[in-house]
Every structure is written in structure tokens, then in C-alpha cells.
């Protein structure tokens, strides 16, 4: 009735509750816990464990498997051939460490080096190391670690190269191969202080000509001394003979005149 409805509290105002609620009560679902295996079962499991059969030939006696050699790329072979030609056709190969530098400075450095017939070669360690490992320049391998460049020239323009590198701090000289001789940085600097080839040849010719001239003078010294002594003795005899015959000589002439 409306009166009863007005007297009872409204369920919407207090909050709505479902008519059926499920509440779980009782023990947990997981009731089994870990339990140690009985020792007899452990023995049985150990006895019945599967063991793979051993090979008839030990693995250490088997021949190692040959790995399939990867075929080199044609471009890599071309680059290695170019490196071989660089070391074959140039008398001076300087190895330098290359640090990052502006492009304009690099262009100026290459321009100044080209004036002295020195070329700049950018090489990769993956290309140059295999070439050096099987050549007579294998002692240069420790220098090819970081980013490097090569300064090559068919002539030994060491002084000019050091003069240009002095103004480029980003390029550091590590070593060089000059006339098939491997030199360190200090060795390159000492080589630059040597005189030119023409001056060295002149000094060597002078030194070689000095010894024969001294030998010849020593061999002729006794003969010349003996000749000088004989000449002096002859002059003394002539002087004595002239002194002895000078008073008697004029008198017969005067008497003949009278």
C-alpha cells in the first residue's frame, strides 16, 4: 500500500545490493606440498637413468671440420692490389694517425704536400693489414690500429713532409718506410737531418781520394828527400870548386892581353 511504501526506507537511496552473493569458504585449493622422494625410489631412478652411448672414436681423434672459406669481394681484392702497388712503387711511405679536422685544412695540407710530389692515401685497417702480414713490411702492423693515412712519394722528401706536418697538429707521424728501411718517428727526424745524396757522394769521393794521395806522397817521400840531398851535395861541390879555381883563372887572361 502507499502508506507502507512511504514508511519503509527506499532501497535506491541506501545503495543497491545484488540478490545473490557468492562467498567462498573453506580450505585452499592447493593442498599438496613438496615431499622428498623415498631413497629406494631415488636408487631406482638413478639405476634406470638413460646414458647415451659413447662414440667408437674419441672426439679428439677426429679430424677438425674444415670451415668453408668465404670468397673475397672483388672490390676488396682491388683495394688490396692498390695497396701492394703503393708499397712497391714508392720509396717513402709514412704512416700517420689521422684525427678529425675541417675539410678546408685537409685540402690545404694535400695541396702543400702535392707541391713536393707527396700524395695522401686513405686506407682501411681491414685492407692493409692482410697485405702487410704476408710481405716484408710486417713490422709496420702495430702502427695500423686506429684511423690512419699514408703519405707516399717516389722520392725521399722527408724534410718537406715534416715541414708541412708541423703545421697540422691533427696528423701525427707514427713511423715510415724509407728505401725498404722501417724507421720510427725519431728515426725519420734523424734521417731528415742528413745531408743530400749529392753532398754525401762528394764527401765519400773526397774521403776515398784522400787515402791514395797520402799513400802516394808517403811512397815518394824517400825518393824526393834523397834527390834533394844529392842536389844539395852537388851544389856544395860546385861551390867549393868555384872557390878553388877563381884566383888562378884571371891571371893567364891578363898576361895574354899584355
Secondary structure as UniProt FT lines:
FT   HELIX           2..7
FT   HELIX           11..14
FT   HELIX           39..47
FT   HELIX           59..61
FT   HELIX           74..89
FT   STRAND          92..98
FT   HELIX           103..115
FT   TURN            116..117
FT   STRAND          119..122
FT   HELIX           125..133
FT   TURN            136..137
FT   HELIX           138..143
FT   STRAND          148..153
FT   HELIX           158..165
FT   TURN            166..167
FT   TURN            169..170
FT   STRAND          171..178
FT   TURN            179..180
FT   STRAND          181..184
FT   HELIX           185..192
FT   HELIX           197..257
//
